[in-house]
Amino acid sequence: MFKFQLKNFFKSAYDLILVFLQFFIISLHFFQWEFLPQKQIIQANPFSYFLGILIIIIAFIIMLVSIKDLGRNLSPFPRPINNSNLVTTGIYRFTRHPMYYSLIFISIGVFIINLSIYYLCLTISLALIIKFKISLEEKYLKKKFKNYLLYKNEVKV
């Protein structure tokens, strides 16, 4: 009994750590710490600024659509909430994790605007955290929803 409770504790802790790291890395996009390298990789120019803004706007729109399509099933945690449904309509017909991908693209857009090592590191870190989170979420979804594997096979990305 104790072993089972300890296993559930570590699963919940891992979920919480991934969510915390995701929000922490996102917040670092808004704050520049002086002790982290801010050196630009190449000089930013008006084209990179325009491209970065365009990517951010498109990704933000995709994020809003995915939030609307998820509705009451929305949660920051990889574990589906109780009484949730598997959403396979709307934007979820085309991609399985549009909200996560839009976060990564927003980070890429910020990197393209600034072209600095700092934002490159943030983008890579965020992509890795989201990769782990997606992997964990898909395990939960497969366990909870019988038709998830069919959905996963139909919608590749």
Beta strands, then each sheet from edge to edge (+ up, - down):
end
